[in-house]
Amino acid sequence: MPQIKSAIKRVKTQEASRQANAAQSSALRSTIKKFKAAQAAGADNAADLLKDATRAIDKAETKGLIHKNKAGRDKSRLSALLNK
């Protein structure tokens, strides 16, 4: 554990950021999995789930959670899966 006051504060900030990033990453993966499961099952709401997944990917990109190239690649793959 750090002794310096600013280092103690930084540890608290890092933990809060880590938990926020983990929660958002988990939500992102969940929305993508929901879309893939619906697409595999041939559900009617697959287009709506694609929209939700695209939105989640865009939010993750905006917040710096994933790189912009990865976001574009993921969105492209999901839309190709829908059109398949």
Protein Blocks (a to p, Z undefined) as FASTA:
>chain_A
ZZbfklmmmmmmmmmmmmmmmmmmmmmmmmmmmmmmmmmnopaklmmmmmmmmmmmmmmm
mnomacfklmmmmmmmmmmmmmZZ
